[in-house]
Amino acid sequence: MELTAKLFQTYIKVLPKTSCWEYLGAKDSQGYGRMFIGGKECKAQRVAYQMEYGPLPPKARLLHLLPDGQCIGRACCNPDHLKILESLSHIAESKTRKTPLGVNICKNGHRITGDNIVTETRPDGRIQERCRICCQEKWRTRKAALKEKKMATA
């Protein structure tokens, strides 16, 4: 772990204004820092948190405590800016919004009701709810693209 800590520190730039630890190494498509430790890809936030506070519980999630403007967000891996997330409620709230009447709607404006919810279990065991109409439209688009590709190669 000592070697990991020394290596990790070479990829960190401390920003004096926000006290963020900006990760300068590789980042994934969502902007989170990524690094390999023992041949396994890890999020920089998780590595920093574990070096500071010890091991995380299995399937634990980390959440930034500070709002935008006070923290640079996903590129920040300062363990003092992170906390272990107790539930996934913040994710559900960001995926759907409520109308003034209290009805959930998806990001494309479809009502989320009992018949319009698709529940999936992800490979990591998490349960995800999606808008059925959006899932069907995505499937139709993919199917049409595959059919077009197949016809182009034939």
Helices and strands as residue ranges (DSSP letters): H 2-10, E 12-15, E 20-23, E 34-37, E 40-43, H 44-53, E 62-64, G 79-81, E 82-84, H 89-95, E 97-98, E 104-105, G 114-116, E 117-121, E 127-131, H 132-153
